[in-house]
Amino acid sequence: MHVLITGGAGFIGSHLAEYHLARGDQVCVVDNLSTGALSNIEPFLGDPSFRFVEADILHWSDLGKTAAWADRIYHMAAVVGVKKVLEDPVAVMATNMTGTEKILRAVHGGGWNPQVVIASTSEVYGFNPKGSFAETDDIVLPSAGRLRWTYAVTKLADEFLAFSYARKYGLNIVIVRLFNTIGPNQVGHYGMVAPTFVRQAVHGEPLTIYGDGAQTRSFCDVRDTVVALDRLAACPRAWGEVVNVGNDQEISIRGLAELSIQRANSSSSLQFLSYKEAYGEEFEDVTHRRPVLDKLRALTGFAPKWKLTDTLDDLVEQERAKMLHAVRDSREWPRLLTSSSARTRY
């Protein structure tokens, strides 16, 4: 199978690349590295079945040709994270909406009909008061704090674009609403809570909780997520549908912080920040976000395999390995500077 992954140097995209390479597929990743990282795909660069293109899909001249080559396309390219959204809402609008339209146009003009996964988000449910969200539930976005909801609005627009192309041109598209995916190689730069908590716990720093920590989320390991996306892409009954993807086990943000401290065997304390202190502006956060997974199960038989404690243990181990590597580098650097091989000769 030929697989194209936009945003493939990002967190989920790079795990998709690893998953398909392990199955023997040909994988092409395109990423402008604005939020993705070359380190995420570095292990694959020597693989003859892997190709990386550093490009912005808004301007990538080979998009049409590569879309026509692909048997499957995962459109993961997006500006993500609350901090990034608040910093540059213009980029969010351009990348998330224009990028999706370009992908859909390329698929339609490619001369054949690949399987396409369009990544949306659980954020589109907004302030719906229900305890858990099904795909048929109403979308309730507040009029206040407009920039906070830029990401959700662009992803909702992406959904409508995908539905429109699927209906008009009969394209094989499934839209996935992702619920808080976490796992190895995720970073906390743009407000991702789990890697931030783990890093703080491993380093013995206070864990910073935004708000009172009573808000709840449902976290799904990325290694489960990629399996669900693969099954949905290959399921004809899922084409033209929107499907929740995640884990329906729920935990409060304070509970996640305390669990992170426990798994890291850390003595870190908890520190509470207002949203204004955290983001530079005040807004009301969603109190809960838990998926109803009945549709996903009915279409694919999927059930998550990774427990939250197992995922946190992997993140703790990864963070400790980074610390050890940093310590070794700090010890090695002075020695290299004074060694004869490292001296500069004039």
N, C-alpha and C positions, 0 to 999 in steps of 0.2 A: 504494500500500500504506500502511496505517496501522501505525505502529511505536511501541510503548511500550518505553522503556528505563528500568528502575529503576537507581538509582545512575548516571544518565546524565551527571552533572557530574563523574564520576570519570575516571580516566585512560582505561580501555578504553571506558567508556560514551560519553564525549564523542567518541571516534574513530568509534564506531558511529553516533552522531548525524550526524556530518559525512559519513560514507559514504552513509547513506540519504538525506540531504538532496541530495547530489550526484546521486542517482539519480531525484530528483523525488518522493520519498515524503513523506508527512505524518508528523512525528515529535513525540512527546510524551515529555519527560524529566521524571522525578520524582527529587528528591534532597534530603536534609535538610542538605547541605553540611557534614556533620561531618568527612568526609575528602575529599569532592569540592570543587571550586572553581568559583566563578562565572566566573572568567577562562577556564576551559576551554570554556564554551559561549557566552561573550559575543559571539563573531563571528556567532552564529546568532540572536540575540535579535530582530533586525529582520526576520527571514525569516518571511513569512506562513505558511509550511509548518511552522514550529517553535513548540512551546509548552513552556514550562518551569513546573513546579509545585514550589515549595519546600515539601516535606512529608516526614514520616517515614512509610514504608509501613506501619509498625505501627499508625498512627493516621489514615491518609489516608482521608477519608470518600468520596472519589470513585474509590477503587480498583476497585470492582466495575463501575462505569459505564465507566471507561476500559479495563478489561480486555475488556469486551464490545465496545468500539469497535475494539480492536486486531486487525489481521490477524496480527501477529507481536509477541511479547514477548521481550525480552532481560532476564533477571533477573540484574543485575550488582551490585545493592546488597548490600554486605557490609562488615564491619569487617576490614581487611586489614593486613598487616605485623606482623612478630614483635614490634616494640616496642609497637605498639598493643594487640596481643593480651595481652601480659604486663601492660600498664598497666591494662586494663579487661576481664578475661575475662567478666564478667557481661554487658556490652554485646555482646560477641562472640556469646555464646549466644543472647541475645534477638534481636538483629538477624538473625543468619545463619539460625537455625532458625525462629523465629516468623515472620520476614518471608517466608521461602520458603513456609511453610504458608499464609499469607494470600494469596500470589500464586496458589497452586494452587487454593485454595478459590474465589477470584475467577474464575479461568479456568473451573472446573467449573460455577460458577453463572452464567456470563455468557450462556448460551443458544446459544453456538456454540463452535467448536473452532479457535482460532488456533494458529499455530506458536509453540512456546515453547522458548527456550534457557535452561537452568539452568546457571549457572557454578559449577563445582567446581574442584578444584585438584590438582596433582601431589603436594601434601603428603600426600594420603591414602595414598600408597604407603609412607610412613614409612621403616622400616629394612629393607625387603625387600633382600636382599643381591645381587640380580641386577644386571647391568651396565646394563641399560636396561629400561624398564617398559612392558609391554603391558596392555591393559584387563582381561585375564583373570588377571593376576598377583595373588598374595596381598597383602593389606594387613597390614603388620607395624608396630604402634604399641607403643612401649615403655611400661612401667608407671611408670618414673621420669620426672621433669620434666613432670608432667601438664599444667600450665598452658601449657607450650610447645606442646602438641598440641591445645589448645582449638579452634583454627581448623580443623585437619584433621578433628577429630571432628565439628564442626558441619557441615562440608561433606559429610562422609560421611553424616550424618543427612539432609542435604538430598537427596542422591542417592536414599536409600531412600524418602523422601517422594515424590520425583518418580516413581520406579519404581512405587510403590503407586498413585498417581493415574493414571499412564499405563495400568497394567494394569486397574484397576477401572473407569475411566471412558473408556478409549480415547482419552486425550488425546495430541496430537501434540507430544511432548516429547523433546528430545535433551539429554543431560547432557554437558558438555564439561569435561574435566580440563585446565586451562591450565597450561603450563610456562613460568614466568619470562618474562612479556611485558614488553618494554621499548620505548622510543621517545619521540618528541617529547611534551612536556608532562608527562612523568612526573616526580615529585618524590621526594626521598629522605627526607622527613620521618619515615616510618614504617619505615625500614630497607631501602628499595629500593636495591640495591647499585649498579646501573649509573649512575643519575643522581648518586648520592653520589660515586662515583669521578670522574666527569666534572667535577663542580663543584669537587672538591678539586684535580684536575689543572689545570683552567683558572685557578684562583686561586693555583696554586703551593704548595698546602698538602700535607702528608703524606697519602697515601692509607691510610685505616684499614682493615685486614684483620682480620676476626674469626677466631680460631683460627690455624692455620698456613697457610691459603690453598690447601691441597691439595684441598679439596673442589671438586667440579666441578658445573657447571650448564649447561643448554642454553637459550639466549636467543633469543626469537622477536620480531621487530619487530611492533609493534601493527598496522601497516598490512597485514601478512600475516594476523594473527590475525582481524581483522574480516572479511576475505574468507572465511576458513575457517568462521567462525561463520555467515555469510550462506549459504554453500553447504550447511552441515549443516542449518540450519533449513528449507531448501527441499527437503530430500531425504527422501522418505517412508521409505526404507530405514533412515534414521538415527533415526527416531522410536522411542522406547522403548529406545535404546541409550546407552551411555556411550562417549565417543570422546576420545582424547588430541588436544590441539591445541598445536602448538609447532614448534620447529625441532630436528632431531636432531643438530645439530653441537654438540660439547661443548667446554668450556673450563674450566680451573681458575679459582678466584677470584683467585689470585695472577696468573695469566695475563691475566685481564680487567683487573686493576689496571695491569699493565705495558702492555697494549695501549691502555688509556685514556691513560696518560702519553705513549705514542708518538703517538697520533692528535691529542693536544692540543699536541704539541711542547713538553712541559712538563719542568721539571727537578725535579718533585716526587719525594720519597722514599716508601718504604713503611714503614708503622707497623703493628705487629702487636699486637692486643689480645686478651685472653682473653674468653670469652663472659661471664664474670662482670663483667669491666670494662665490656663493651659493654651488657649487659642487666640487670646487677644481680643475676644468679643464674647458676649454672653448669649447663650441660646439654650433652649430646652432639649434635652436628649430623649431618645426613645427609651421607654422603661423596660421593654422586653423585645426579644426577637428570636422566636422559636418556629422552626418549619413544621408543617404537616407534610409528611413524606409518602402519603398513600399513593399518589400518582406515580412517583418515582418507583416505588416498590411494584406497583401493578404493571408498569411498562417494562421494567428491567429485572425485577427480583432482587434489586440491590439492597444490602444492609451494611452499615458501617462496621468495620472490623477493629478499628483502632480506638482504644479507650483514651480519654483525656489524660489520665495519669501516664500512660505509655508515651504519648506525644510530648508531654512536658519533660519526661525523663530524657528523651532524645534531645530536646532543646537544651536541657541542662548539660548533658554530655558534650554537645556541640560547643556551647559557650565556654565550658571548662577547657576544651581543646584549643579554642582561640586564645584563652588566657595563657596556657602553657606555651603555645607557639610564640606569643608576644614576649613572654619572659625569656625564652631561649634566644629570640632575636636581640633583646636588650643586652643579654650577656655576650652574645657573639659579636655584636657590632664593635665594641671597643677593641676586642682582640684582632678583628679584621683590619681596623684602622692602624694598628701598630705592627702588623705582620709585614714581612718583607714583600710579599706578593701584592699587598694592597698599597704600598707606598708609591707616590707619584714621582717619576724620575724626570729631571729637567736637564 
